Amino acid sequence: MPSTLMLIVLAATLAVVTLQAWRLGNERRDVVLLGTFSATLGLGAVATAV
C-alpha cells in the first residue's frame, strides 16, 4: 500500500507539473517528457495496486 500511494502522489504531481509547463508554453519535447514520466508512474501505481 505505501508504494502504491507514493506512486499515485508522484504521478499526480507530475501530471500537474506537465499541465503547468504546457500552459506556460515550454518546449513541446519537455512537456512530452514530463507526460511520459507521469504516465509511467501511473502505470506503476496500477501495477502495484493489482
Secondary structure as GFF3:
##gff-version 3
##sequence-region A 1 50
A	DSSP	alpha_helix	2	24	.	.	.	ID=ss1
A	DSSP	alpha_helix	28	49	.	.	.	ID=ss2
###
